[in-house]
Every structure is written in structure tokens, then in C-alpha cells.
Amino acid sequence: MTFCETGKAGLYLHVPFCRRKCPYCDFYSVPAQAEMLEAYTEAVCRNLKQYADAVPMDTVYFGGGTPSLLSPQQIGSILETAAACFPLAADAEVTLEANPATVTRQQLSQLRAAGVNRISFGVQSLEPEQLRYLGRLHTADEAIRTVEDAAAAGFQSISCDLMLALPEQTPPGRFLIP
């Protein structure tokens, strides 16, 4: 369906910050600094107000970079501004991409309370060698624990990105949580 058929649109917000750049990533990002995260939040809210419209939104997606580097309060501020500027459907899907190394159970609970109802973890692999090769900040155990923490925080919609066909990865490989 197109926008014309549904009468709804989605809002994608690219959060261009990372703790460090993964060697495989081609998305634009810069190292995160606290003052930059706050300036970014303020700029997004200003821009949302500038482009306010009566077009209803049924999705909001925080992609990146590493959107989970924004605080739950910053995410909440952006969502409040978006809701004031664009009618958000009552059942809108609000997704936040997260690196498992950048969130705690408490932050996940706060993100859920701020209005995020779907979390997408950039796990990439559960194999230690592959995680090192990919330059990831988390271990397999940390990724599993973070998914469990998200469920405990009230998230019912949780996804995990996994990378397949990495160099020197052989079939059948180990791609699933043991």
C-alpha cells in the first residue's frame, strides 16, 4: 500500500552517533558526546515543529548509528514532540535500534515508559570470534541477557539483527541462541 491508499505515514529518525564505528558499517555516524546528543535532540524537536502536519503517523523508527545512546528522556522528548506535531495512531509502532552494550534493564524500562514499544538489537552474531571480527562491543552472553532484560522491561516486540555469510563462516554455522 502507498501513503495515498492508507492515509498514514511513518517517521524515520537517523541517530548518527556510535560509541565507535564498526568496521563493516557504511551508515553515517560520529563518536557520541553528551553535548552532541542533547543538541541533536533539540534539533530534531525543532525540525519536527517546523514540518508539523496533519498526516497521521503509524510508525516511528529510531535508526542509526546507535539510537540507544540517547537517554530515555531524550527519546521521550522527541516522541512527545512528534505526537504534538503529527497525529500518532494509538497503536503506533515505535521502534528503537539498540546495541546490546548500550542499554541496561533500567534504561529499557524507561524507554518502554517513554513510549518505545519495539526494540531491535544489533546482535550480529553469538559467536565470540565473529563478534571480535565485527568490532562489536558486547559478548554473546551480554546480548542474550539484554534480550531477556527487554522482555522483563515489558517489551513484547523484540528483534535481533544477525549477520550471515561472514568471511570464514562455514555451514551449518551457529546462528541460533543455544
KEKE-3310 file (N, C-alpha, C; in steps of 0.2 Angstrom, whole numbers, plus 5000, padded with zeros to 4 digits):
npx = (5004:5002:5005:4995:4984:4983:4983:4991:5008:5025:5038:5055:5069:5086:5099:5114:5125:5138:5147:5159:5164:5159:5168:5162:5152:5142:5134:5131:5140:5145:5157:5149:5145:5140:5135:5133:5123:5112:5111:5107:5095:5087:5088:5081:5068:5065:5065:5054:5044:5044:5040:5027:5012:4996:4996:4993:5003:5009:5020:5035:5052:5068:5083:5100:5118:5118:5104:5101:5110:5105:5097:5083:5075:5078:5073:5060:5057:5058:5048:5036:5036:5035:5022:5014:5016:5012:4998:4999:4995:4985:4989:5002:5018:5033:5049:5065:5082:5095:5111:5117:5126:5124:5113:5104:5094:5086:5086:5080:5067:5064:5064:5053:5043:5043:5037:5042:5039:5044:5059:5075:5088:5105:5113:5121:5130:5132:5143:5159:5172:5167:5160:5171:5178:5169:5169:5161:5154:5149:5147:5142:5134:5131:5122:5112:5107:5103:5092:5084:5082:5075:5063:5059:5057:5046:5044:5036:5038:5052:5067:5081:5095:5105:5120:5124:5134:5147:5165:5175:5165:5157:5145:5136:5136:5134:5120:5109:5102:5109)
npy = (4994:5011:5028:5036:5027:5022:5033:5036:5039:5035:5039:5041:5042:5046:5042:5048:5043:5034:5023:5018:5016:5002:4991:4986:4994:5005:5016:5033:5040:5047:5049:5048:5061:5069:5082:5083:5074:5080:5092:5087:5081:5092:5099:5089:5090:5104:5103:5094:5102:5112:5106:5101:5093:5087:5074:5058:5047:5030:5023:5025:5026:5024:5024:5020:5022:5022:5023:5020:5027:5039:5046:5039:5050:5059:5052:5051:5065:5068:5059:5065:5077:5074:5068:5079:5086:5078:5068:5054:5037:5027:5014:5015:5009:5010:5010:5006:5005:4996:4994:4980:4983:4995:4998:4996:4986:4995:5006:5001:4999:5012:5017:5010:5015:5028:5027:5019:5004:4993:4985:4984:4974:4975:4962:4954:4943:4927:4921:4921:4924:4929:4941:4948:4950:4958:4969:4972:4978:4970:4954:4937:4932:4944:4949:4940:4941:4955:4954:4946:4955:4966:4959:4957:4971:4974:4974:4967:4965:4961:4962:4954:4958:4948:4943:4935:4924:4928:4932:4917:4910:4895:4883:4872:4883:4892:4900:4902:4905:4896)
npz = (5000:4997:5003:4999:4998:5012:5020:5030:5037:5040:5052:5051:5060:5059:5070:5072:5079:5088:5099:5095:5078:5069:5059:5047:5044:5034:5037:5041:5054:5070:5083:5099:5110:5125:5124:5111:5109:5116:5109:5096:5100:5103:5090:5082:5088:5085:5071:5069:5073:5064:5052:5055:5053:5047:5044:5048:5058:5059:5062:5071:5069:5076:5070:5065:5065:5083:5091:5104:5112:5115:5129:5139:5142:5132:5121:5124:5124:5111:5106:5112:5106:5092:5093:5096:5084:5074:5071:5080:5078:5090:5091:5087:5080:5088:5086:5092:5088:5095:5103:5111:5121:5125:5133:5149:5160:5168:5159:5148:5154:5156:5143:5138:5146:5141:5128:5118:5110:5103:5101:5093:5092:5088:5087:5079:5079:5088:5091:5098:5091:5079:5084:5088:5076:5070:5077:5088:5103:5113:5121:5117:5128:5135:5125:5125:5138:5138:5129:5136:5147:5141:5138:5151:5155:5149:5135:5121:5108:5101:5091:5083:5075:5064:5057:5042:5032:5034:5032:5032:5038:5040:5034:5045:5053:5068:5073:5080:5096:5109)
capx = (5000:5005:5003:4988:4979:4982:4982:4996:5015:5030:5043:5061:5074:5093:5103:5121:5130:5140:5152:5164:5162:5161:5172:5158:5146:5143:5130:5135:5139:5151:5158:5144:5147:5134:5133:5130:5116:5107:5110:5103:5088:5084:5087:5075:5062:5064:5063:5048:5039:5044:5037:5021:5007:4990:4997:4994:5009:5008:5026:5041:5058:5074:5088:5106:5120:5116:5099:5101:5115:5101:5094:5076:5072:5079:5069:5053:5056:5057:5041:5031:5036:5032:5015:5011:5016:5009:4994:5001:4990:4985:4993:5008:5024:5038:5055:5072:5088:5100:5117:5116:5131:5122:5107:5103:5087:5083:5085:5075:5061:5062:5062:5046:5038:5043:5033:5045:5036:5048:5066:5078:5095:5110:5117:5125:5132:5133:5150:5164:5176:5163:5159:5178:5179:5164:5171:5155:5156:5146:5148:5136:5130:5128:5117:5106:5105:5100:5086:5080:5081:5070:5057:5057:5055:5039:5044:5033:5041:5059:5070:5088:5099:5110:5124:5126:5139:5153:5171:5177:5159:5155:5139:5130:5137:5130:5117:5104:5104:5109)
capy = (5000:5018:5033:5038:5022:5021:5040:5036:5039:5033:5044:5038:5047:5043:5045:5047:5043:5027:5023:5018:5014:4995:4991:4984:4998:5011:5021:5039:5040:5050:5047:5051:5066:5071:5089:5082:5070:5085:5096:5083:5080:5099:5100:5085:5093:5110:5101:5091:5108:5116:5102:5098:5092:5083:5067:5053:5043:5024:5021:5030:5022:5027:5020:5023:5024:5019:5027:5019:5031:5044:5044:5038:5056:5062:5049:5053:5072:5068:5056:5070:5082:5070:5067:5085:5089:5073:5063:5047:5032:5025:5008:5016:5005:5015:5006:5009:5001:4997:4990:4977:4985:5002:4998:4992:4984:5001:5010:4998:5000:5019:5018:5007:5020:5034:5026:5014:4998:4988:4986:4980:4974:4974:4957:4952:4936:4925:4918:4926:4926:4934:4947:4952:4952:4963:4975:4973:4980:4965:4947:4933:4932:4950:4950:4936:4945:4961:4952:4944:4962:4969:4956:4959:4978:4974:4974:4961:4965:4962:4958:4954:4958:4943:4943:4928:4923:4932:4928:4911:4907:4889:4880:4875:4888:4893:4906:4902:4905:4889)
capz = (5000:4997:5008:4997:5000:5019:5023:5035:5035:5045:5053:5052:5063:5060:5075:5069:5085:5090:5104:5090:5072:5067:5053:5042:5044:5030:5039:5043:5062:5073:5090:5103:5115:5128:5122:5104:5110:5118:5103:5091:5102:5102:5083:5079:5090:5081:5064:5069:5074:5058:5047:5058:5048:5050:5042:5054:5058:5062:5064:5072:5069:5078:5067:5066:5071:5089:5094:5111:5116:5118:5135:5138:5142:5126:5116:5126:5122:5103:5104:5114:5101:5086:5094:5096:5078:5069:5075:5081:5079:5096:5091:5083:5082:5090:5086:5093:5087:5101:5103:5117:5126:5127:5137:5155:5161:5170:5153:5144:5157:5155:5136:5137:5149:5136:5123:5114:5111:5099:5101:5088:5094:5083:5090:5073:5080:5095:5091:5100:5086:5074:5087:5088:5069:5068:5081:5092:5110:5118:5121:5116:5134:5136:5120:5127:5144:5136:5126:5142:5151:5137:5140:5158:5155:5146:5128:5118:5101:5101:5086:5084:5068:5064:5050:5040:5027:5036:5029:5035:5042:5036:5036:5046:5057:5074:5072:5085:5104:5111)
cpx = (5004:5002:4996:4983:4978:4980:4986:5003:5019:5035:5050:5066:5081:5097:5110:5126:5132:5146:5159:5161:5164:5164:5168:5152:5147:5138:5134:5134:5146:5151:5153:5148:5141:5131:5130:5124:5111:5106:5106:5096:5084:5083:5081:5069:5060:5062:5056:5042:5039:5040:5030:5016:5001:4990:4997:5000:5007:5014:5031:5047:5064:5079:5095:5112:5118:5111:5099:5106:5111:5098:5086:5072:5072:5074:5062:5052:5054:5050:5036:5031:5033:5024:5011:5011:5013:5005:4997:4996:4991:4989:5000:5014:5030:5044:5061:5077:5092:5105:5116:5121:5129:5116:5107:5096:5083:5081:5080:5068:5059:5060:5055:5041:5038:5039:5036:5042:5039:5055:5070:5086:5100:5115:5122:5128:5132:5139:5155:5169:5173:5162:5166:5179:5175:5165:5165:5158:5153:5148:5141:5131:5127:5122:5111:5103:5101:5093:5081:5078:5075:5063:5054:5055:5048:5038:5041:5036:5048:5062:5078:5091:5105:5114:5126:5131:5145:5159:5173:5171:5157:5149:5140:5130:5133:5127:5112:5106:5104:5104)
cpy = (5006:5022:5035:5033:5021:5028:5040:5036:5036:5039:5040:5043:5043:5046:5043:5046:5035:5028:5023:5014:5006:4995:4989:4989:5004:5016:5027:5039:5044:5048:5051:5055:5068:5077:5088:5079:5075:5090:5093:5082:5087:5100:5096:5088:5099:5108:5098:5097:5111:5112:5099:5098:5087:5076:5063:5049:5036:5021:5026:5025:5026:5022:5024:5020:5019:5023:5026:5023:5037:5042:5043:5045:5060:5059:5051:5060:5072:5065:5061:5075:5080:5070:5073:5088:5084:5069:5056:5042:5029:5018:5009:5012:5010:5010:5009:5004:5002:4992:4987:4980:4992:5003:4994:4990:4990:5005:5008:4999:5008:5020:5015:5012:5026:5033:5021:5007:4992:4990:4981:4980:4972:4969:4955:4945:4934:4921:4923:4928:4931:4941:4951:4954:4958:4969:4977:4974:4975:4958:4944:4933:4938:4952:4946:4939:4951:4959:4950:4951:4965:4966:4957:4966:4979:4974:4967:4960:4967:4958:4959:4954:4953:4943:4936:4929:4928:4928:4923:4908:4901:4886:4874:4881:4888:4899:4907:4902:4898:4887)
cpz = (5000:5002:5006:4999:5007:5022:5029:5033:5041:5046:5055:5055:5063:5065:5074:5074:5086:5095:5100:5084:5071:5060:5047:5040:5039:5031:5042:5051:5064:5080:5095:5109:5118:5125:5115:5104:5111:5112:5097:5093:5101:5094:5080:5082:5086:5074:5064:5069:5067:5052:5050:5052:5051:5047:5048:5053:5062:5064:5066:5073:5070:5075:5068:5063:5077:5093:5102:5115:5118:5124:5134:5138:5136:5121:5118:5124:5114:5102:5106:5108:5094:5087:5094:5089:5072:5073:5074:5082:5086:5097:5087:5085:5083:5091:5088:5092:5093:5100:5110:5123:5128:5131:5144:5156:5163:5164:5149:5147:5156:5148:5135:5140:5144:5130:5117:5115:5107:5100:5097:5090:5089:5086:5085:5073:5087:5096:5093:5095:5081:5077:5087:5081:5067:5072:5086:5099:5115:5116:5119:5122:5136:5131:5123:5133:5142:5133:5132:5146:5147:5138:5147:5159:5152:5138:5125:5111:5102:5095:5087:5077:5069:5057:5048:5034:5028:5033:5034:5039:5037:5039:5040:5050:5063:5074:5077:5092:5106:5116)
residu = (MET:THR:PHE:CYS:GLU:THR:GLY:LYS:ALA:GLY:LEU:TYR:LEU:HIS:VAL:PRO:PHE:CYS:ARG:ARG:LYS:CYS:PRO:TYR:CYS:ASP:PHE:TYR:SER:VAL:PRO:ALA:GLN:ALA:GLU:MET:LEU:GLU:ALA:TYR:THR:GLU:ALA:VAL:CYS:ARG:ASN:LEU:LYS:GLN:TYR:ALA:ASP:ALA:VAL:PRO:MET:ASP:THR:VAL:TYR:PHE:GLY:GLY:GLY:THR:PRO:SER:LEU:LEU:SER:PRO:GLN:GLN:ILE:GLY:SER:ILE:LEU:GLU:THR:ALA:ALA:ALA:CYS:PHE:PRO:LEU:ALA:ALA:ASP:ALA:GLU:VAL:THR:LEU:GLU:ALA:ASN:PRO:ALA:THR:VAL:THR:ARG:GLN:GLN:LEU:SER:GLN:LEU:ARG:ALA:ALA:GLY:VAL:ASN:ARG:ILE:SER:PHE:GLY:VAL:GLN:SER:LEU:GLU:PRO:GLU:GLN:LEU:ARG:TYR:LEU:GLY:ARG:LEU:HIS:THR:ALA:ASP:GLU:ALA:ILE:ARG:THR:VAL:GLU:ASP:ALA:ALA:ALA:ALA:GLY:PHE:GLN:SER:ILE:SER:CYS:ASP:LEU:MET:LEU:ALA:LEU:PRO:GLU:GLN:THR:PRO:PRO:GLY:ARG:PHE:LEU:ILE:PRO)
# end
